[in-house]
Amino acid sequence: MGIILYLIVGGLIGWLAQILIGRDMPLGIIGNIIAGIVGAWIGGELLGNLGPTLAGIAIIPALLGAIIFVFIISLIMRSSRK
């Protein structure tokens, strides 16, 4: 049950980051889950375990990390379309 909750929280964080930045992740919900999990890793490296946690994910650093990740992916996708 822990891994399912981890994936759900990662997906929600990725979805929220995508909404806040105004750019879509490729692969839909799978992209959101990847963005949330990678964002949690990036945010954890930058800020540590700051703020409340859910399913082992610190929400605030994960959200900030996911925003960074979605922005970088959107820049890469935009440059590859040209």
Secondary structure, DSSP 8 states (H G I E B T S, - for coil): -HHHHHHHHHHHHHHHHHHHHT---TTTHHHHHHHHHHHHHHHHHHH-S-S-EETTEEHHHHHHHHHHHHHHHHHHHHHHH-
